[in-house]
């Protein structure tokens, strides 16, 4: 588990962590940006917002690897 306090994580397909945000509004904006290319009439969003402290160690490390 990750110790990110009250942060939020955007995950894709229930497992791949995409980004960690400090504020919920930032996480919502991130999802909106990621969803901008979806055809909402034919596709369901694969993105979910969860509390960052619920991420597994592997998910948290994946986000950190993307940043660096």
N, CA, C and O atoms as a Maestro MAE file, in Angstrom:
{
 s_m_m2io_version
 :::
 2.0.0
}

f_m_ct {
 s_m_title
 :::
 protein
 m_atom[272] {
  # First column is atom index #
  i_m_mmod_type
  r_m_x_coord
  r_m_y_coord
  r_m_z_coord
  i_m_residue_number
  s_m_chain_name
  s_m_pdb_residue_name
  s_m_pdb_atom_name
  i_m_atomic_number
  :::
  1 25 0.832 -1.189 0.000 1 A "UNK " " N  " 7
  2 3 0.000 0.000 0.000 1 A "UNK " " CA " 6
  3 2 0.877 1.253 0.000 1 A "UNK " " C  " 6
  4 15 2.002 1.245 0.499 1 A "UNK " " O  " 8
  5 25 0.345 2.305 -0.558 2 A "UNK " " N  " 7
  6 3 1.083 3.550 -0.679 2 A "UNK " " CA " 6
  7 2 0.607 4.548 0.365 2 A "UNK " " C  " 6
  8 15 -0.585 4.605 0.666 2 A "UNK " " O  " 8
  9 25 1.497 5.314 0.907 3 A "UNK " " N  " 7
  10 3 1.131 6.329 1.880 3 A "UNK " " CA " 6
  11 2 1.092 7.687 1.213 3 A "UNK " " C  " 6
  12 15 2.086 8.413 1.215 3 A "UNK " " O  " 8
  13 25 -0.050 8.034 0.643 4 A "UNK " " N  " 7
  14 3 -0.202 9.302 -0.062 4 A "UNK " " CA " 6
  15 2 -1.199 10.208 0.654 4 A "UNK " " C  " 6
  16 15 -1.679 11.176 0.063 4 A "UNK " " O  " 8
  17 25 -1.513 9.920 1.888 5 A "UNK " " N  " 7
  18 3 -2.453 10.759 2.614 5 A "UNK " " CA " 6
  19 2 -3.823 10.757 1.976 5 A "UNK " " C  " 6
  20 15 -4.424 9.703 1.766 5 A "UNK " " O  " 8
  21 25 -4.309 11.940 1.671 6 A "UNK " " N  " 7
  22 3 -5.648 12.067 1.096 6 A "UNK " " CA " 6
  23 2 -5.628 12.181 -0.417 6 A "UNK " " C  " 6
  24 15 -6.593 12.669 -1.004 6 A "UNK " " O  " 8
  25 25 -4.562 11.747 -1.063 7 A "UNK " " N  " 7
  26 3 -4.455 11.845 -2.509 7 A "UNK " " CA " 6
  27 2 -5.393 10.898 -3.222 7 A "UNK " " C  " 6
  28 15 -6.000 10.015 -2.616 7 A "UNK " " O  " 8
  29 25 -5.498 11.101 -4.528 8 A "UNK " " N  " 7
  30 3 -6.368 10.290 -5.371 8 A "UNK " " CA " 6
  31 2 -5.566 9.752 -6.545 8 A "UNK " " C  " 6
  32 15 -4.664 10.417 -7.055 8 A "UNK " " O  " 8
  33 25 -5.904 8.548 -6.965 9 A "UNK " " N  " 7
  34 3 -5.226 7.930 -8.094 9 A "UNK " " CA " 6
  35 2 -6.222 7.660 -9.197 9 A "UNK " " C  " 6
  36 15 -7.366 7.283 -8.946 9 A "UNK " " O  " 8
  37 25 -5.770 7.857 -10.422 10 A "UNK " " N  " 7
  38 3 -6.564 7.514 -11.598 10 A "UNK " " CA " 6
  39 2 -6.031 6.176 -12.090 10 A "UNK " " C  " 6
  40 15 -4.845 6.045 -12.394 10 A "UNK " " O  " 8
  41 25 -6.911 5.184 -12.166 11 A "UNK " " N  " 7
  42 3 -6.496 3.867 -12.636 11 A "UNK " " CA " 6
  43 2 -7.271 3.511 -13.903 11 A "UNK " " C  " 6
  44 15 -8.393 3.971 -14.117 11 A "UNK " " O  " 8
  45 25 -6.645 2.680 -14.735 12 A "UNK " " N  " 7
  46 3 -7.256 2.261 -15.993 12 A "UNK " " CA " 6
  47 2 -7.539 0.770 -15.934 12 A "UNK " " C  " 6
  48 15 -6.675 -0.022 -15.557 12 A "UNK " " O  " 8
  49 25 -8.738 0.398 -16.306 13 A "UNK " " N  " 7
  50 3 -9.177 -1.009 -16.319 13 A "UNK " " CA " 6
  51 2 -9.002 -1.678 -14.958 13 A "UNK " " C  " 6
  52 15 -8.755 -2.881 -14.881 13 A "UNK " " O  " 8
  53 25 -9.130 -0.907 -13.903 14 A "UNK " " N  " 7
  54 3 -9.103 -1.458 -12.559 14 A "UNK " " CA " 6
  55 2 -7.753 -1.880 -12.037 14 A "UNK " " C  " 6
  56 15 -7.662 -2.408 -10.928 14 A "UNK " " O  " 8
  57 25 -6.687 -1.661 -12.813 15 A "UNK " " N  " 7
  58 3 -5.390 -2.120 -12.316 15 A "UNK " " CA " 6
  59 2 -4.206 -1.225 -12.645 15 A "UNK " " C  " 6
  60 15 -3.300 -1.108 -11.820 15 A "UNK " " O  " 8
  61 25 -4.169 -0.588 -13.808 16 A "UNK " " N  " 7
  62 3 -3.014 0.205 -14.195 16 A "UNK " " CA " 6
  63 2 -3.156 1.625 -13.677 16 A "UNK " " C  " 6
  64 15 -4.045 2.359 -14.107 16 A "UNK " " O  " 8
  65 25 -2.286 2.014 -12.757 17 A "UNK " " N  " 7
  66 3 -2.323 3.371 -12.222 17 A "UNK " " CA " 6
  67 2 -1.750 4.338 -13.244 17 A "UNK " " C  " 6
  68 15 -0.652 4.134 -13.762 17 A "UNK " " O  " 8
  69 25 -2.502 5.391 -13.529 18 A "UNK " " N  " 7
  70 3 -2.096 6.363 -14.537 18 A "UNK " " CA " 6
  71 2 -1.468 7.606 -13.914 18 A "UNK " " C  " 6
  72 15 -0.480 8.127 -14.430 18 A "UNK " " O  " 8
  73 25 -2.039 8.083 -12.807 19 A "UNK " " N  " 7
  74 3 -1.592 9.323 -12.209 19 A "UNK " " CA " 6
  75 2 -2.070 9.402 -10.768 19 A "UNK " " C  " 6
  76 15 -3.108 8.844 -10.412 19 A "UNK " " O  " 8
  77 25 -1.304 10.098 -9.948 20 A "UNK " " N  " 7
  78 3 -1.714 10.375 -8.576 20 A "UNK " " CA " 6
  79 2 -1.851 11.878 -8.429 20 A "UNK " " C  " 6
  80 15 -0.947 12.626 -8.801 20 A "UNK " " O  " 8
  81 25 -2.986 12.327 -7.883 21 A "UNK " " N  " 7
  82 3 -3.288 13.743 -7.715 21 A "UNK " " CA " 6
  83 2 -3.537 14.041 -6.249 21 A "UNK " " C  " 6
  84 15 -4.053 13.195 -5.519 21 A "UNK " " O  " 8
  85 25 -3.175 15.234 -5.820 22 A "UNK " " N  " 7
  86 3 -3.427 15.627 -4.434 22 A "UNK " " CA " 6
  87 2 -4.886 15.981 -4.197 22 A "UNK " " C  " 6
  88 15 -5.424 15.735 -3.117 22 A "UNK " " O  " 8
  89 25 -5.520 16.557 -5.203 23 A "UNK " " N  " 7
  90 3 -6.903 17.029 -5.080 23 A "UNK " " CA " 6
  91 2 -7.841 16.213 -5.969 23 A "UNK " " C  " 6
  92 15 -7.462 15.792 -7.062 23 A "UNK " " O  " 8
  93 25 -9.051 15.996 -5.498 24 A "UNK " " N  " 7
  94 3 -10.049 15.272 -6.269 24 A "UNK " " CA " 6
  95 2 -10.363 15.999 -7.575 24 A "UNK " " C  " 6
  96 15 -10.538 15.362 -8.613 24 A "UNK " " O  " 8
  97 25 -10.435 17.318 -7.528 25 A "UNK " " N  " 7
  98 3 -10.734 18.077 -8.744 25 A "UNK " " CA " 6
  99 2 -9.659 17.857 -9.816 25 A "UNK " " C  " 6
  100 15 -9.970 17.824 -11.007 25 A "UNK " " O  " 8
  101 25 -8.407 17.707 -9.399 26 A "UNK " " N  " 7
  102 3 -7.329 17.433 -10.355 26 A "UNK " " CA " 6
  103 2 -7.490 16.043 -10.964 26 A "UNK " " C  " 6
  104 15 -7.240 15.851 -12.154 26 A "UNK " " O  " 8
  105 25 -7.905 15.082 -10.155 27 A "UNK " " N  " 7
  106 3 -8.126 13.723 -10.655 27 A "UNK " " CA " 6
  107 2 -9.280 13.708 -11.661 27 A "UNK " " C  " 6
  108 15 -9.218 13.008 -12.672 27 A "UNK " " O  " 8
  109 25 -10.324 14.476 -11.381 28 A "UNK " " N  " 7
  110 3 -11.464 14.563 -12.297 28 A "UNK " " CA " 6
  111 2 -11.030 15.176 -13.623 28 A "UNK " " C  " 6
  112 15 -11.408 14.683 -14.685 28 A "UNK " " O  " 8
  113 25 -10.239 16.246 -13.571 29 A "UNK " " N  " 7
  114 3 -9.741 16.874 -14.798 29 A "UNK " " CA " 6
  115 2 -8.872 15.908 -15.594 29 A "UNK " " C  " 6
  116 15 -8.931 15.886 -16.824 29 A "UNK " " O  " 8
  117 25 -8.071 15.114 -14.904 30 A "UNK " " N  " 7
  118 3 -7.228 14.123 -15.562 30 A "UNK " " CA " 6
  119 2 -8.082 13.099 -16.306 30 A "UNK " " C  " 6
  120 15 -7.812 12.781 -17.464 30 A "UNK " " O  " 8
  121 25 -9.111 12.587 -15.638 31 A "UNK " " N  " 7
  122 3 -10.002 11.607 -16.272 31 A "UNK " " CA " 6
  123 2 -10.719 12.232 -17.459 31 A "UNK " " C  " 6
  124 15 -10.846 11.597 -18.507 31 A "UNK " " O  " 8
  125 25 -11.184 13.456 -17.312 32 A "UNK " " N  " 7
  126 3 -11.862 14.127 -18.425 32 A "UNK " " CA " 6
  127 2 -10.924 14.254 -19.622 32 A "UNK " " C  " 6
  128 15 -11.343 14.066 -20.764 32 A "UNK " " O  " 8
  129 25 -9.674 14.569 -19.366 33 A "UNK " " N  " 7
  130 3 -8.693 14.682 -20.444 33 A "UNK " " CA " 6
  131 2 -8.443 13.326 -21.102 33 A "UNK " " C  " 6
  132 15 -8.384 13.223 -22.327 33 A "UNK " " O  " 8
  133 25 -8.299 12.293 -20.282 34 A "UNK " " N  " 7
  134 3 -8.064 10.949 -20.813 34 A "UNK " " CA " 6
  135 2 -9.265 10.438 -21.611 34 A "UNK " " C  " 6
  136 15 -9.103 9.708 -22.588 34 A "UNK " " O  " 8
  137 25 -10.462 10.826 -21.190 35 A "UNK " " N  " 7
  138 3 -11.681 10.380 -21.856 35 A "UNK " " CA " 6
  139 2 -12.013 11.186 -23.111 35 A "UNK " " C  " 6
  140 15 -12.927 10.817 -23.848 35 A "UNK " " O  " 8
  141 25 -11.305 12.259 -23.364 36 A "UNK " " N  " 7
  142 3 -11.664 13.157 -24.457 36 A "UNK " " CA " 6
  143 2 -11.644 12.470 -25.820 36 A "UNK " " C  " 6
  144 15 -12.340 12.907 -26.737 36 A "UNK " " O  " 8
  145 25 -10.871 11.420 -25.966 37 A "UNK " " N  " 7
  146 3 -10.817 10.713 -27.239 37 A "UNK " " CA " 6
  147 2 -11.805 9.570 -27.366 37 A "UNK " " C  " 6
  148 15 -11.850 8.900 -28.398 37 A "UNK " " O  " 8
  149 25 -12.598 9.339 -26.326 38 A "UNK " " N  " 7
  150 3 -13.569 8.236 -26.364 38 A "UNK " " CA " 6
  151 2 -14.861 8.658 -27.053 38 A "UNK " " C  " 6
  152 15 -15.296 9.803 -26.928 38 A "UNK " " O  " 8
  153 25 -15.461 7.741 -27.769 39 A "UNK " " N  " 7
  154 3 -16.807 7.935 -28.300 39 A "UNK " " CA " 6
  155 2 -17.758 7.412 -27.226 39 A "UNK " " C  " 6
  156 15 -17.961 6.204 -27.104 39 A "UNK " " O  " 8
  157 25 -18.327 8.310 -26.465 40 A "UNK " " N  " 7
  158 3 -19.149 7.925 -25.310 40 A "UNK " " CA " 6
  159 2 -20.432 7.194 -25.713 40 A "UNK " " C  " 6
  160 15 -21.099 6.612 -24.858 40 A "UNK " " O  " 8
  161 25 -20.785 7.214 -26.996 41 A "UNK " " N  " 7
  162 3 -21.953 6.465 -27.462 41 A "UNK " " CA " 6
  163 2 -21.644 4.974 -27.630 41 A "UNK " " C  " 6
  164 15 -22.541 4.132 -27.590 41 A "UNK " " O  " 8
  165 25 -20.365 4.668 -27.818 42 A "UNK " " N  " 7
  166 3 -19.998 3.272 -28.075 42 A "UNK " " CA " 6
  167 2 -18.984 2.712 -27.088 42 A "UNK " " C  " 6
  168 15 -18.763 1.502 -27.052 42 A "UNK " " O  " 8
  169 25 -18.363 3.577 -26.288 43 A "UNK " " N  " 7
  170 3 -17.312 3.117 -25.368 43 A "UNK " " CA " 6
  171 2 -17.612 3.540 -23.934 43 A "UNK " " C  " 6
  172 15 -18.095 4.642 -23.674 43 A "UNK " " O  " 8
  173 25 -17.312 2.638 -23.026 44 A "UNK " " N  " 7
  174 3 -17.414 2.931 -21.603 44 A "UNK " " CA " 6
  175 2 -16.036 3.350 -21.106 44 A "UNK " " C  " 6
  176 15 -15.028 2.783 -21.527 44 A "UNK " " O  " 8
  177 25 -15.985 4.319 -20.230 45 A "UNK " " N  " 7
  178 3 -14.695 4.789 -19.722 45 A "UNK " " CA " 6
  179 2 -13.974 3.683 -18.949 45 A "UNK " " C  " 6
  180 15 -14.571 3.039 -18.087 45 A "UNK " " O  " 8
  181 25 -12.699 3.465 -19.252 46 A "UNK " " N  " 7
  182 3 -11.913 2.476 -18.512 46 A "UNK " " CA " 6
  183 2 -11.275 3.080 -17.258 46 A "UNK " " C  " 6
  184 15 -10.575 2.380 -16.527 46 A "UNK " " O  " 8
  185 25 -11.510 4.372 -17.002 47 A "UNK " " N  " 7
  186 3 -10.832 5.076 -15.915 47 A "UNK " " CA " 6
  187 2 -11.694 5.168 -14.661 47 A "UNK " " C  " 6
  188 15 -12.909 5.352 -14.727 47 A "UNK " " O  " 8
  189 25 -11.026 5.033 -13.515 48 A "UNK " " N  " 7
  190 3 -11.678 5.106 -12.213 48 A "UNK " " CA " 6
  191 2 -10.800 5.936 -11.293 48 A "UNK " " C  " 6
  192 15 -9.574 5.897 -11.395 48 A "UNK " " O  " 8
  193 25 -11.423 6.682 -10.400 49 A "UNK " " N  " 7
  194 3 -10.685 7.448 -9.392 49 A "UNK " " CA " 6
  195 2 -10.822 6.711 -8.068 49 A "UNK " " C  " 6
  196 15 -11.928 6.386 -7.635 49 A "UNK " " O  " 8
  197 25 -9.678 6.450 -7.428 50 A "UNK " " N  " 7
  198 3 -9.660 5.780 -6.126 50 A "UNK " " CA " 6
  199 2 -8.750 6.555 -5.173 50 A "UNK " " C  " 6
  200 15 -7.936 7.370 -5.607 50 A "UNK " " O  " 8
  201 25 -8.890 6.300 -3.900 51 A "UNK " " N  " 7
  202 3 -7.968 6.891 -2.922 51 A "UNK " " CA " 6
  203 2 -6.571 6.326 -3.176 51 A "UNK " " C  " 6
  204 15 -6.415 5.123 -3.388 51 A "UNK " " O  " 8
  205 25 -5.579 7.176 -3.157 52 A "UNK " " N  " 7
  206 3 -4.211 6.759 -3.478 52 A "UNK " " CA " 6
  207 2 -3.686 5.711 -2.500 52 A "UNK " " C  " 6
  208 15 -2.864 4.873 -2.869 52 A "UNK " " O  " 8
  209 25 -4.153 5.754 -1.268 53 A "UNK " " N  " 7
  210 3 -3.634 4.787 -0.295 53 A "UNK " " CA " 6
  211 2 -4.178 3.376 -0.502 53 A "UNK " " C  " 6
  212 15 -3.816 2.461 0.237 53 A "UNK " " O  " 8
  213 25 -5.053 3.188 -1.510 54 A "UNK " " N  " 7
  214 3 -5.536 1.841 -1.822 54 A "UNK " " CA " 6
  215 2 -4.718 1.176 -2.929 54 A "UNK " " C  " 6
  216 15 -4.946 0.012 -3.257 54 A "UNK " " O  " 8
  217 25 -3.768 1.914 -3.503 55 A "UNK " " N  " 7
  218 3 -2.927 1.329 -4.548 55 A "UNK " " CA " 6
  219 2 -2.007 0.264 -3.971 55 A "UNK " " C  " 6
  220 15 -1.556 0.359 -2.829 55 A "UNK " " O  " 8
  221 25 -1.742 -0.737 -4.773 56 A "UNK " " N  " 7
  222 3 -0.735 -1.721 -4.375 56 A "UNK " " CA " 6
  223 2 0.640 -1.104 -4.587 56 A "UNK " " C  " 6
  224 15 0.761 -0.074 -5.249 56 A "UNK " " O  " 8
  225 25 1.647 -1.708 -4.045 57 A "UNK " " N  " 7
  226 3 3.018 -1.221 -4.208 57 A "UNK " " CA " 6
  227 2 3.394 -1.183 -5.697 57 A "UNK " " C  " 6
  228 15 3.999 -0.216 -6.161 57 A "UNK " " O  " 8
  229 25 3.037 -2.226 -6.433 58 A "UNK " " N  " 7
  230 3 3.360 -2.301 -7.864 58 A "UNK " " CA " 6
  231 2 2.691 -1.161 -8.637 58 A "UNK " " C  " 6
  232 15 3.308 -0.567 -9.521 58 A "UNK " " O  " 8
  233 25 1.441 -0.855 -8.311 59 A "UNK " " N  " 7
  234 3 0.738 0.238 -8.987 59 A "UNK " " CA " 6
  235 2 1.412 1.575 -8.695 59 A "UNK " " C  " 6
  236 15 1.607 2.388 -9.599 59 A "UNK " " O  " 8
  237 25 1.763 1.799 -7.440 60 A "UNK " " N  " 7
  238 3 2.416 3.050 -7.050 60 A "UNK " " CA " 6
  239 2 3.772 3.186 -7.742 60 A "UNK " " C  " 6
  240 15 4.120 4.271 -8.208 60 A "UNK " " O  " 8
  241 25 4.529 2.115 -7.813 61 A "UNK " " N  " 7
  242 3 5.828 2.156 -8.467 61 A "UNK " " CA " 6
  243 2 5.692 2.433 -9.968 61 A "UNK " " C  " 6
  244 15 6.550 3.084 -10.564 61 A "UNK " " O  " 8
  245 25 4.616 1.939 -10.570 62 A "UNK " " N  " 7
  246 3 4.380 2.167 -11.990 62 A "UNK " " CA " 6
  247 2 4.208 3.668 -12.256 62 A "UNK " " C  " 6
  248 15 4.744 4.190 -13.233 62 A "UNK " " O  " 8
  249 25 3.465 4.355 -11.390 63 A "UNK " " N  " 7
  250 3 3.265 5.790 -11.550 63 A "UNK " " CA " 6
  251 2 4.594 6.528 -11.390 63 A "UNK " " C  " 6
  252 15 4.896 7.447 -12.152 63 A "UNK " " O  " 8
  253 25 5.379 6.123 -10.402 64 A "UNK " " N  " 7
  254 3 6.656 6.781 -10.158 64 A "UNK " " CA " 6
  255 2 7.611 6.567 -11.328 64 A "UNK " " C  " 6
  256 15 8.379 7.470 -11.662 64 A "UNK " " O  " 8
  257 25 7.579 5.403 -11.953 65 A "UNK " " N  " 7
  258 3 8.428 5.113 -13.097 65 A "UNK " " CA " 6
  259 2 8.032 5.982 -14.297 65 A "UNK " " C  " 6
  260 15 8.894 6.391 -15.074 65 A "UNK " " O  " 8
  261 25 6.740 6.264 -14.452 66 A "UNK " " N  " 7
  262 3 6.273 7.092 -15.550 66 A "UNK " " CA " 6
  263 2 6.768 8.518 -15.404 66 A "UNK " " C  " 6
  264 15 7.023 9.192 -16.403 66 A "UNK " " O  " 8
  265 25 6.909 8.991 -14.157 67 A "UNK " " N  " 7
  266 3 7.342 10.368 -13.900 67 A "UNK " " CA " 6
  267 2 8.834 10.551 -14.161 67 A "UNK " " C  " 6
  268 15 9.275 11.626 -14.567 67 A "UNK " " O  " 8
  269 25 9.598 9.503 -13.925 68 A "UNK " " N  " 7
  270 3 11.043 9.663 -13.975 68 A "UNK " " CA " 6
  271 2 11.638 9.170 -15.196 68 A "UNK " " C  " 6
  272 15 12.855 9.246 -15.364 68 A "UNK " " O  " 8
  :::
 }
 m_bond[271] {
  # First column is bond index #
  i_m_from
  i_m_to
  i_m_order
  :::
  1 1 2 1
  2 2 3 1
  3 3 4 2
  4 3 5 1
  5 5 6 1
  6 6 7 1
  7 7 8 2
  8 7 9 1
  9 9 10 1
  10 10 11 1
  11 11 12 2
  12 11 13 1
  13 13 14 1
  14 14 15 1
  15 15 16 2
  16 15 17 1
  17 17 18 1
  18 18 19 1
  19 19 20 2
  20 19 21 1
  21 21 22 1
  22 22 23 1
  23 23 24 2
  24 23 25 1
  25 25 26 1
  26 26 27 1
  27 27 28 2
  28 27 29 1
  29 29 30 1
  30 30 31 1
  31 31 32 2
  32 31 33 1
  33 33 34 1
  34 34 35 1
  35 35 36 2
  36 35 37 1
  37 37 38 1
  38 38 39 1
  39 39 40 2
  40 39 41 1
  41 41 42 1
  42 42 43 1
  43 43 44 2
  44 43 45 1
  45 45 46 1
  46 46 47 1
  47 47 48 2
  48 47 49 1
  49 49 50 1
  50 50 51 1
  51 51 52 2
  52 51 53 1
  53 53 54 1
  54 54 55 1
  55 55 56 2
  56 55 57 1
  57 57 58 1
  58 58 59 1
  59 59 60 2
  60 59 61 1
  61 61 62 1
  62 62 63 1
  63 63 64 2
  64 63 65 1
  65 65 66 1
  66 66 67 1
  67 67 68 2
  68 67 69 1
  69 69 70 1
  70 70 71 1
  71 71 72 2
  72 71 73 1
  73 73 74 1
  74 74 75 1
  75 75 76 2
  76 75 77 1
  77 77 78 1
  78 78 79 1
  79 79 80 2
  80 79 81 1
  81 81 82 1
  82 82 83 1
  83 83 84 2
  84 83 85 1
  85 85 86 1
  86 86 87 1
  87 87 88 2
  88 87 89 1
  89 89 90 1
  90 90 91 1
  91 91 92 2
  92 91 93 1
  93 93 94 1
  94 94 95 1
  95 95 96 2
  96 95 97 1
  97 97 98 1
  98 98 99 1
  99 99 100 2
  100 99 101 1
  101 101 102 1
  102 102 103 1
  103 103 104 2
  104 103 105 1
  105 105 106 1
  106 106 107 1
  107 107 108 2
  108 107 109 1
  109 109 110 1
  110 110 111 1
  111 111 112 2
  112 111 113 1
  113 113 114 1
  114 114 115 1
  115 115 116 2
  116 115 117 1
  117 117 118 1
  118 118 119 1
  119 119 120 2
  120 119 121 1
  121 121 122 1
  122 122 123 1
  123 123 124 2
  124 123 125 1
  125 125 126 1
  126 126 127 1
  127 127 128 2
  128 127 129 1
  129 129 130 1
  130 130 131 1
  131 131 132 2
  132 131 133 1
  133 133 134 1
  134 134 135 1
  135 135 136 2
  136 135 137 1
  137 137 138 1
  138 138 139 1
  139 139 140 2
  140 139 141 1
  141 141 142 1
  142 142 143 1
  143 143 144 2
  144 143 145 1
  145 145 146 1
  146 146 147 1
  147 147 148 2
  148 147 149 1
  149 149 150 1
  150 150 151 1
  151 151 152 2
  152 151 153 1
  153 153 154 1
  154 154 155 1
  155 155 156 2
  156 155 157 1
  157 157 158 1
  158 158 159 1
  159 159 160 2
  160 159 161 1
  161 161 162 1
  162 162 163 1
  163 163 164 2
  164 163 165 1
  165 165 166 1
  166 166 167 1
  167 167 168 2
  168 167 169 1
  169 169 170 1
  170 170 171 1
  171 171 172 2
  172 171 173 1
  173 173 174 1
  174 174 175 1
  175 175 176 2
  176 175 177 1
  177 177 178 1
  178 178 179 1
  179 179 180 2
  180 179 181 1
  181 181 182 1
  182 182 183 1
  183 183 184 2
  184 183 185 1
  185 185 186 1
  186 186 187 1
  187 187 188 2
  188 187 189 1
  189 189 190 1
  190 190 191 1
  191 191 192 2
  192 191 193 1
  193 193 194 1
  194 194 195 1
  195 195 196 2
  196 195 197 1
  197 197 198 1
  198 198 199 1
  199 199 200 2
  200 199 201 1
  201 201 202 1
  202 202 203 1
  203 203 204 2
  204 203 205 1
  205 205 206 1
  206 206 207 1
  207 207 208 2
  208 207 209 1
  209 209 210 1
  210 210 211 1
  211 211 212 2
  212 211 213 1
  213 213 214 1
  214 214 215 1
  215 215 216 2
  216 215 217 1
  217 217 218 1
  218 218 219 1
  219 219 220 2
  220 219 221 1
  221 221 222 1
  222 222 223 1
  223 223 224 2
  224 223 225 1
  225 225 226 1
  226 226 227 1
  227 227 228 2
  228 227 229 1
  229 229 230 1
  230 230 231 1
  231 231 232 2
  232 231 233 1
  233 233 234 1
  234 234 235 1
  235 235 236 2
  236 235 237 1
  237 237 238 1
  238 238 239 1
  239 239 240 2
  240 239 241 1
  241 241 242 1
  242 242 243 1
  243 243 244 2
  244 243 245 1
  245 245 246 1
  246 246 247 1
  247 247 248 2
  248 247 249 1
  249 249 250 1
  250 250 251 1
  251 251 252 2
  252 251 253 1
  253 253 254 1
  254 254 255 1
  255 255 256 2
  256 255 257 1
  257 257 258 1
  258 258 259 1
  259 259 260 2
  260 259 261 1
  261 261 262 1
  262 262 263 1
  263 263 264 2
  264 263 265 1
  265 265 266 1
  266 266 267 1
  267 267 268 2
  268 267 269 1
  269 269 270 1
  270 270 271 1
  271 271 272 2
  :::
 }
}
